[in-house]
Amino acid sequence: MFNWLTEIEEPIIPFNGDNGELKIHKIENDKNLTHMSEVCQIFAALDVISEEDGMTAYPTSNHQATQLIMEEVVPHYAVVKEIFIDGELKEINVFRLKNNSRRIIEELLLEGVYPVIPDLYRSKSINRSNYPRRLKYYSINKELINQIYNKETDDVFSFFNSSFLAENQPLALQPTGWKLQSQLKDSYTIRAFSTFAKQLVLIVNDLDNEVIGLDIYN
């Protein structure tokens, strides 16, 4: 195996199941933004590239996360729902990009999107490896990665840290078109995210070497 990877056992992730009274509140919003943050691009771009609408759940781990989601994410979507457990806001679910926001992504993809986007989503297909699968897990040895530092990635980390990673849970991304091969070491995503992640784990189908997941730990 490549020296920049270490095979590990499947990580044990604590289950943070919330029990209690569930309430869902739909948010009506008619605001339109003329720009899109890098974090929003990461999740919204997959809908445009794959030509499929997907739901994204943004954890509202603290006031900072909630404020960022409401200001930078919510205005881009036609369907937005707040999820409450025992009266406490736990996450905001967004679905179906507004037409204006879809055009923003399309223009960015042509003119210069956050470089993680075309690297992370190399294929239009979001279909995962055929079954059966034999999953293997590889931790990336960050000291062997030629890391990329930039302000955009710092902003992404700040958002991830306040929302997705605040509950000591990994953020699971779904790369498309990734194969476990030597040149994957030069992936912009890996080089950029290794600057802030405590650990990056590749989930690979050993039967066809397709990378079906990239988990970020902090």
Secondary structure as UniProt FT lines:
FT   TURN            3..4
FT   STRAND          5..8
FT   STRAND          22..27
FT   HELIX           38..50
FT   STRAND          56..59
FT   HELIX           63..72
FT   HELIX           74..76
FT   STRAND          77..85
FT   TURN            86..87
FT   STRAND          88..97
FT   HELIX           99..111
FT   HELIX           116..120
FT   STRAND          135..140
FT   HELIX           142..144
FT   HELIX           151..162
FT   TURN            163..167
FT   STRAND          171..173
FT   HELIX           182..186
FT   HELIX           188..193
FT   TURN            194..196
FT   STRAND          199..205
FT   TURN            206..209
FT   STRAND          210..217
//
